[in-house]
Amino acid sequence: MVFFDVVFFSAIAPLLPTYVSELGLSKAEAGVLSASYAAGTLAFSLPAGLLAARIGPRLTVIGGLLVLGCASVVFGFAHQFLLLDGARFAQGAAGALIWSGTLTWLIAVSPPDRRGSVIGTTLGTAIAGALLGPALGALAAEVGTEPVFSGVLVVAVALAVFAARQPKGESPEPQDMHVVVDTILSRPILMGTAFVAIPSVMFGAVEVLAPLRISDLGGGHALIAGGFIAGAALEGILAPIAGRYSDRVGRRTPFVVGLTICVFAILTVAVGATMGAVMAGVMLASLGGGICFTPALTMLSELAESSRLHQGFAAGLSNMAWASGQVAGGLIGGGVASVAGNAAPGIAIGALLMVTVAYSLHALSPAPSVPSPVAVPGGRG
């Protein structure tokens, strides 16, 4: 199900140059269109977590699948900028429901000492959707978005029926909202959320800058799709490996190594003067993301468990962190580049990543962590 969600999130990359050409979009407007999906995920992340906690993950996933299918049909037939943005926003909201439901479902049935491996495998499966997404976007650019995206509703309904026939997983577990808010605003949870959000900023910028720079250098839909497909393949392979490794040695080392690679990635995409350099930057971004995202997501899950926060809210925070980073990165990548050139957003985001690396080395233990209750304002720890 998360594979299915990511397919349609990542399909936009090869379509961006077409929408820029046909609708006369600026780089900033292209950034808004790319970021609309993440904006919908951001807006509905915590409500999706609340639903997963209140009605259970299965019903949450089913609702997300149905919304995704309907919104994709609208996106396929839309030819106005605002309607495209609205459809992408609705797809992102559906993605929040799907991710919160599935992560809550999986973590509830997974042993704590294999959490990194389970989250890494899930993330790798989702990233595999990015292998198909750009190819689907390139196909839609060639044969038309209407037939390609209309088929999404059929697949979504089939998956919803499949989900309805599965065991429920974790039972609903209402929590006092005052305690939930206090816990979310506690320092450990805010730190874990930031560790997911910051590399997402880099990805949001790369997903805007790289397609437009490749197009400016003479590359077409196929080359853009090929670059993102190759990067997704690399990230999908590395995510479960990084998860298993972090279960053995701790979360800090793979997180810091991956984030450091991301620094070089954003700078290469932003200032690379040749097609080869920009494509290398896309691959570096996937390499760094494949290493750092799994330990970041696992840290947030463990911090939530230690703080007695329901995993539905932890999944919602993961979505919110990813989406806020994607939105910020897309807006910075498109908006700042339009005003100050491509180098400016790359340097700014690179500096943010470097500061995060330094803070991680100071704040995180290098040893494997075992979740244990911690005191939070208003909580039971």
N, C-alpha and C positions, 0 to 999 in steps of 0.2 A: 504493500500500500504506500509506503514512503517512496519506493521506487517510482511508482506511478505519479506521485505528487511532484517529484524532482524532475521528471521528464518534461512536464509542462512549465515548470519554472525556468528551466535552462533552454527551452526552445526559442526564447526571444532573441538570443545572441545573433544568429544569422539573419533574423528578420529586421534588426535595427537599421542597417543601411537602407533597406527597402522602404521602411516607414519614413526615414529621414528624407529620402528622395521623393517619394510619392506625396507625402503630406507637408513637405517643406519644414521639417522640424529642425530646430537648433540643437547644438550639443547638449544644452541644458534640458531641453524638452525630451531629448532621447534619454538623458539620465533619469528624468522623472518617469518615463514609460518603463524603463528597466527596473526602477526602484519601486514601482507601484505594487508589485506582487509582495515584496518584502514589507511595504507599508501596511498592506492588509494583514499580513502575518503579525506585524508589530501591534496593530490595534486590537487584534483578537487573541493575542497570546495568553494573557492572564484570564480572560473569560473562558478560553478553551481549557485552561488548567482547572478552573473552577468547575466546569462541566464534567471533566474527567473525574474529579473528586466527588461530585454530587450525584451524577447519573451513571458513572462507570465508564471505562474506556471504550467498550464496544459500541455503545450508542453514540458516543462522541465521534468515533471513526466513521460510522455509517452516515451521520449528518454531514461530516466534512466531505465524504466522497460524492454525495448527491449535489452539494453546493458547487464543488469543483466541476462536475460534469456540466451543470447548467451554465455556469460562468464561462466555461470554455466554448460553448456554442455561441454565446454572445460575442466573445473575443474573435471567433472565426469570421463572423459576418460584419464586424464593426469596421468602419472606414473613417471614423472621426477620432481625433486625438483624445477628447475627453471620454468618449465611450470606451475606447481601448484602455485608457487608464482605469476606468471604473470596473471593467471586466477583469483586468489584472489584479486590482485591489480585492475583488471578490474571490478570485482564485487564491490569493494569499491568505485571506481569512479562512478559506476551506483548508489550506495547508496547515494552519495553526491547529485546527481541530484534528486533522489526521495525525500530525506529529505528536501532539499531546496525548491522544488516545493510544497510539502505538507504543510510544516510549513508556508510558505508565503501565501498559499491558505487559511489556517485555521485562521491565525492571522488577515488577511484582513477582515474576516466576523465576528470576535468576538469582543464583547464590552471590552474596556480596563479594567474595574473593575472585569472581569471574566477571565483575561488572564492566571493567574496562574492555574485556574481550567481547562481551555481548553488545555493548554500545558501539564498539569499533566495527563489529560485524554488521550491525544495523546501519551504521553510517556508511560503511562500504557498499552495502546493498542499495542504499539511497543514492549514493554517488554514482553507482552504475546506471541509475536513471539519467544522469547527466551525459552518459555515453550516447543514449538514444535521443535525448532532447535536442541537441544541436542538429543532428541528422534530420529529425522531424521538422525542425524549423527551416532547414534548407529545402526539404521536400515541399513544405507549405509555401515557401517563396517561389518555387517553380510551378507547382500545380494549383495553388490557391489555398488560402487559409480556411475557406468554408468547408470543404470535404474533410480536410485533415482534422480540424478541431471539432467537427460535429461527431466524429467517431469517439471522442472522449466520453461523451455522455453514456454511450453503450457500455464501454469498459467500466465506467464508474458504477453503473447500476449492477453489473455483474459482480464486481468486487464487494459492493454493499450487501448483496445477497449472500455471498460467501462469508463475509464477516458476521452476518446475522446467524449463521449456522455454527459458529465457533463457540467454545466455552467462554463465559463472561470474563474470566480473569479476576482481577482484584475487585472486591465488592466496594460500592460507594462508601466513602468515609468522610462525612461532613466535618469541617473544622471551624472553630470560632474565627470569624473574619478579623476581629481585632488582633487575635494572636497571629493570624496569617500575615497581616500587614506589618506588625512589629517584627516578625521573623524575616520577612522579605527585606525590610529596611535595616536589618542587623549587618554589621561589618562583614562577617564571613560570607553571607549570601550575596551582598553587593560585590565583594571581591570576585567570587566565583562567576557571577553574571558578567562582570567586566572582562574576565579572561575568555569568555565566549564571544563577546561583542567586538573586541578590538581586532582580532584577525579577520572578522567579518567585514570590517571597514575596508581592509585591503581588497577583499574579494569583490565588494560592491564597486570599488573604483576600477578594478581590472576588467570587470564585465562590461563597463561602459567604454573605458579608454582603449582596451585591446581591439574590439571589433572596429571602432572608428579609425584607429591608427592603422590597422591592417588594410582597411578600405582606402584610406588616404595614400597608402604606399602601393596601391594597385591590386590588392588581394580581393578575391570575390567571396561569395557565400560559402563555397566548398572549402576554401582555405580557412576561413573563420571557424566553420563547423569542425574541420579536421583538427585545428589547434585545441579547441575546447574538448573535443572527444578524446584526444590523446591525453590531455591533462586530467580529465575525469577518470580515465583508465588508471593512470598512475595513482591518483588520490584514492580511488576505490580499492586498489591493491594494498596501499600503505595503511589505511585506516584500521583494519582489524589487526594488522601486525603491530601497529603502535599501541592498540588497546591491550594486546597480550603482553607486550613489553612493559607497559606502564603498570600492569598488575604485578609484575615481578620486581621492578626497580623503583616504582613510585611515579608520580605524575609530573614532577618538575622537569626532569631531564628531557623527555620527548617534547614537552610543551615549549621549553626554552629553545631547543634546537630547531623545531619547526618554525617558531616565530622569527628566529634569526634569519632563516632562509626566506621568509616572507618579506623581510626588509629589502633584500637584494631583488626580489621579484617585482615589487612595486616600482622601485627605481629603474629597473631595466625596461619595464613596459612604458613608463612615463618618458624616459629620455633616450631610449634606444633609437638609433637613426636608420636602421635597416629592418627589413622584414624578418630576417633571421633573429635579430636581437629581440624584437617584440614577441616573436613566437617562443623564444627561449624564456622570456619573462613569464609568459603564460604557463609554461611547464614548471618553472621555479615556484610560481604561486601554488600550483597543484601539489608539488612536492612538499612545500612547507605546510600547506593545509592538511595534507594527508597525515602528517606527523603530529601536528599540534591540536587539531580539533577534538580528537577522541579523548586525550587526557583532560582537555578543558571541560568537555561535557561530563565526563566521569567525575571530575572534581566537584562540579556544581551539584550533581546527583548525591554525592557523598556528603557534602555540606548540608544539603537539604535534609537528608536522613538524620544526620547528627543534630540538626536543629528541630527535629520532629515535624518537619514540613512535609505534607503529602506529596508523593512523587508526581501527581498531576500538576501541582504548582511548579515543581522543579522543571518539568517538561515545558510548562508555559513560560517560565523564565528563560529556558534555553532558546525557545522560539523568539521571545522578545529580544534577547541579546543578539541572536543571529540577525533578526530582522532590522533592529535599530542600526547595527553595523552596516548591513547591506544598504539601507536607506541613506545613511550618512555617506558611505563610500560612493554610492551612485550620484548623489547630489554634489559631493565634493569633486568627484572625477569629471562630471559633465559641466557643472556650473563654474568651478574655479578654472578649469581648462579653457572655457570659453572666454574668460576675462584675462587670465594671467598666463595662459599657455600650459602645455602638458606637463612641464617639469614641476610646476608649483604644487599640484596635488600629490605627486609622487614623493616629493621631499617632505611635505607636511605629514603624510601618512607614515612614511619611513621613520620619521622622528618619533611619532607616537608609538610605533612598534618597538623601537629601541628603548624607550623609557619603560615600556611594559616588560621587556626582557630584564632590565636592571632591577625593577621592582620584584619580579618573580624570583630572581636569584636571592633576594633579601627576605622575602615573605614566606616562601614555600619550603617545606622540608624535603630533602632529597630522598628520604626513605619512603617505602610504601606506607600508605595510611590505612588505618582501620577505623571505620565510622564509629564514633562514640558520642553520646549526648553532650551537647554544650549548652550553656546558659544563654538565652536570648531574652530580650525585654518582653515580658508578658507570657513567655513560653513555659513549658513544663520541664525543660532541661535543667 
